[in-house]
Amino acid sequence: MDLYLLRASLVKSDGGCLFGNLPRPMWKKLLVPDRLNRVALVCTVVLARTDHDKLVLVDTGCGDPLWYDSSERRRRGLGSKWLLQESLRDLSLTFDQIGLVILTHLHWDHAGGAFRPVRAGRPVKSFPKAKYLIHALELQTALGSDPVYYRAYPDRIRQGLRNMPEEDLRVWSSRSCRPARNVSVQLDGGHSPGHCTVEFRGDITLRCRSGQIITRARSVLVAGDNIPTSKHLHFAYNMAYDNHPLVV
């Protein structure tokens, strides 16, 4: 199985939110902030080409920056291009070739690319032929009315989920599921109520977007926002965005 690490989006996040209760003098040594206290991040997604030549995408990044108004683009540092589109093009792939999209959760920076704002304002799937795999708890949270969550789940994602053909949405409610051979998804919560991790097993070749080999492995875990950056491997470093930091 080939796994590709693809750049999906650029984003700038408030450093205080990114590191929660870690004091600024400590976290600024890990990631240097700009004058607005933001740190520059790259939303990286994983594309798997399974042994049966099926293409599985884990998360989608923020989506096309042009889907956001100019003030939000500037505030979030989204740039001007949808990097995921370019990353797939580098591999001679298109959105139409993706067969399964696994969403670790439905926050805007991970599921923002899942739906396009077209057809008279009604969002449609960005990956026309793909099934979308989402945990029932995360779907319930995203479509709920709790004001605490409303900024994390934008209307475009919520409307896209509501308009999505039922046969294209694979909702699961157990602790784990296996959507494809050597692919398992585990409910772990923490960052969001229905947050999931994705594990790939087998003879895995991990590649960068150019196709160059990074390493080989027997197992690769995609931890989503429970480990948002390599700086968060320390057990005490959590985000202020985490719903349940002790679970993370």
C-alpha distance (Angstrom), angle and dihedral (degrees) to the residues before:
residue distance angle dihedral
M1 . . .
D2 3.80 . .
L3 3.81 119.4 .
Y4 3.79 119.7 -167.4
L5 3.81 125.0 -161.0
L6 3.80 105.0 -144.3
R7 3.78 131.0 -171.7
A8 3.80 106.0 -125.0
S9 3.81 105.5 169.2
L10 3.76 145.9 -9.0
V11 3.79 117.5 -128.2
K12 3.79 139.0 166.3
S13 3.78 117.6 -141.6
D14 3.79 130.5 -168.0
G15 3.79 105.5 -100.1
G16 3.79 94.0 -140.6
C17 3.79 91.4 54.6
L18 3.79 91.2 45.1
F19 3.80 93.1 56.2
G20 3.81 101.9 30.4
N21 3.80 112.8 -161.0
L22 3.81 94.5 1.8
P23 3.84 106.5 116.6
R24 3.79 116.8 -111.2
P25 3.83 94.6 -119.2
M26 3.81 87.0 61.6
W27 3.80 102.5 41.9
K28 3.82 95.1 43.8
K29 3.81 87.1 64.7
L30 3.80 88.0 59.3
L31 3.81 98.9 44.6
V32 3.79 121.1 11.5
P33 3.83 112.9 -131.1
D34 3.79 127.7 -143.5
R35 3.81 123.6 -124.4
L36 3.83 89.3 -80.8
N37 3.81 91.0 55.5
R38 3.82 91.4 -108.7
V39 3.79 125.8 137.3
A40 3.79 121.8 -148.6
L41 3.81 115.8 -119.3
V42 3.79 137.4 177.1
C43 3.80 118.3 -140.0
T44 3.80 103.1 -136.6
V45 3.79 120.9 -165.7
V46 3.80 131.0 -171.4
L47 3.79 124.6 -123.7
A48 3.80 116.9 -166.3
R49 3.77 125.4 -162.4
T50 3.78 101.8 -162.0
D51 3.78 126.5 -149.4
H52 3.82 87.5 -97.9
D53 3.82 90.4 54.4
K54 3.79 93.2 -108.7
L55 3.80 116.1 147.5
V56 3.81 115.0 -133.7
L57 3.81 120.8 -175.5
V58 3.81 122.1 -161.5
D59 3.83 109.3 -153.0
T60 3.80 127.4 -23.0
G61 3.80 107.9 -130.9
C62 3.81 122.7 -130.6
G63 3.79 97.5 -44.0
D64 3.78 128.5 -129.8
P65 3.84 110.6 -15.6
L66 3.81 88.1 -139.1
W67 3.81 88.4 68.3
Y68 3.81 87.6 69.9
D69 3.79 125.8 69.4
S70 3.80 117.5 -105.1
S71 3.80 95.7 -103.8
E72 3.80 92.5 52.5
R73 3.80 91.3 46.6
R74 3.79 89.9 54.7
R75 3.79 94.9 43.1
R76 3.78 93.7 49.6
G77 3.81 95.6 37.5
L78 3.81 92.8 -127.4
G79 3.79 96.9 158.1
S80 3.79 122.0 -148.4
K81 3.82 105.7 -77.9
W82 3.78 135.5 64.6
L83 3.78 99.4 -124.2
L84 3.81 94.4 -165.2
Q85 3.78 89.9 65.0
E86 3.79 90.2 53.0
S87 3.81 92.8 44.5
L88 3.80 91.7 54.4
R89 3.78 90.7 45.6
D90 3.82 89.4 55.0
L91 3.81 86.6 60.4
S92 3.83 91.7 45.6
L93 3.81 89.6 -111.7
T94 3.80 133.9 131.0
F95 3.79 133.8 -157.2
D96 3.82 89.0 -105.3
Q97 3.80 91.1 66.4
I98 3.81 96.3 60.1
G99 3.81 109.6 104.5
L100 3.81 101.8 -176.9
V101 3.81 132.7 23.0
I102 3.81 114.7 -163.5
L103 3.80 112.3 -163.4
T104 3.80 114.4 -157.6
H105 3.81 86.1 -161.5
L106 3.79 138.6 -24.8
H107 3.80 103.5 -108.5
W108 3.79 115.6 134.5
D109 3.82 95.6 -107.0
H110 3.81 93.5 54.4
A111 3.81 103.5 31.5
G112 3.81 98.5 26.6
G113 3.79 91.0 103.2
A114 3.80 95.0 50.8
F115 3.82 96.1 87.0
R116 3.80 133.3 38.0
P117 3.84 120.2 -144.8
V118 3.81 97.2 -126.3
R119 3.81 140.2 116.4
A120 3.79 101.4 64.3
G121 3.79 92.2 -36.3
R122 3.80 95.9 -50.8
P123 3.81 109.4 126.0
V124 3.80 117.2 -127.5
K125 3.80 132.6 -170.4
S126 3.79 116.0 -73.4
F127 3.81 88.9 -151.5
P128 3.82 102.4 51.8
K129 3.81 99.1 -169.1
A130 3.80 98.7 37.6
K131 3.77 130.4 104.1
Y132 3.80 113.5 -135.3
L133 3.81 117.0 -136.2
I134 3.83 114.7 -154.6
H135 3.79 132.9 160.7
A136 3.81 114.4 -114.3
L137 3.81 92.8 -126.7
E138 3.80 92.2 54.6
L139 3.80 91.3 46.4
Q140 3.79 90.8 50.1
T141 3.81 90.9 49.9
A142 3.81 93.7 47.8
L143 3.80 93.5 49.4
G144 3.80 94.8 40.9
S145 3.78 127.4 100.5
D146 3.81 100.4 -122.5
P147 3.85 105.1 135.1
V148 3.80 90.6 -149.9
Y149 3.81 89.9 71.6
Y150 3.79 103.7 36.5
R151 3.83 97.9 100.9
A152 3.81 92.1 49.4
Y153 3.82 93.1 56.6
P154 3.84 109.3 46.7
D155 3.79 121.6 -152.8
R156 3.81 91.6 -109.3
I157 3.81 90.5 62.1
R158 3.79 93.7 42.1
Q159 3.80 93.8 47.8
G160 3.77 91.6 44.4
L161 3.80 90.7 54.5
R162 3.80 91.8 48.4
N163 3.81 92.7 48.6
M164 3.78 95.2 43.8
P165 3.82 117.1 115.1
E166 3.78 108.5 -105.0
E167 3.79 92.7 -127.4
D168 3.82 90.9 58.7
L169 3.80 95.1 54.3
R170 3.80 117.3 79.0
V171 3.79 108.0 -167.0
W172 3.80 119.7 -176.6
S173 3.79 129.3 -174.6
S174 3.82 107.4 -173.4
R175 3.81 127.6 94.5
S176 3.79 92.4 -97.0
C177 3.78 142.2 3.7
R178 3.80 139.1 -172.3
P179 3.81 109.5 -137.2
A180 3.80 93.6 174.3
R181 3.77 139.8 7.3
N182 3.84 111.2 -68.6
V183 3.81 90.5 4.6
S184 3.81 121.0 107.9
V185 3.80 130.3 175.3
Q186 3.80 122.0 -156.4
L187 3.80 128.7 -163.8
D188 3.81 107.4 -131.4
G189 3.81 105.9 153.1
G190 3.78 115.7 -164.5
H191 3.78 104.9 116.3
S192 3.81 92.1 41.8
P193 3.83 131.5 -0.5
G194 3.81 94.6 -100.9
H195 3.80 99.7 29.8
C196 3.81 113.9 148.0
T197 3.77 138.5 -167.9
V198 3.79 124.1 -142.7
E199 3.79 124.6 -143.3
F200 3.79 126.6 -165.0
R201 3.81 119.4 -162.4
G202 3.78 135.2 -173.3
D203 3.79 133.8 50.5
I204 3.79 97.4 -17.2
T205 3.78 127.6 -174.6
L206 3.79 111.5 -165.5
R207 3.80 113.1 -151.6
C208 3.79 138.7 179.1
R209 3.80 120.8 -125.4
S210 3.82 92.2 -86.7
G211 3.79 88.9 58.8
Q212 3.80 93.7 -110.6
I213 3.80 112.8 145.4
I214 3.81 115.7 -108.4
T215 3.79 98.4 177.6
R216 3.79 144.1 -42.5
A217 3.79 124.4 -114.0
R218 3.78 145.4 167.6
S219 3.80 94.2 -136.4
V220 3.81 135.3 21.0
L221 3.81 123.4 -172.4
V222 3.80 121.3 -156.6
A223 3.81 103.1 -156.8
G224 3.81 99.0 -176.1
D225 3.79 113.8 -159.8
N226 3.79 94.7 -19.8
I227 3.81 83.5 83.0
P228 3.82 100.6 21.0
T229 3.82 96.3 169.9
S230 3.79 137.3 8.6
K231 3.81 87.0 -104.4
H232 3.81 89.7 66.3
L233 3.80 95.5 64.8
H234 3.81 87.5 98.6
F235 3.81 105.0 95.0
A236 3.82 93.2 -132.6
Y237 3.82 95.6 53.5
N238 3.80 109.6 92.9
M239 3.79 135.1 154.1
A240 3.78 124.8 -108.4
Y241 3.82 84.5 -130.9
D242 3.82 91.9 66.2
N243 3.81 112.5 111.2
H244 3.80 93.0 -156.0
P245 3.83 109.2 20.1
L246 3.80 94.6 177.5
V247 3.81 89.4 57.6
V248 3.80 90.9 50.1
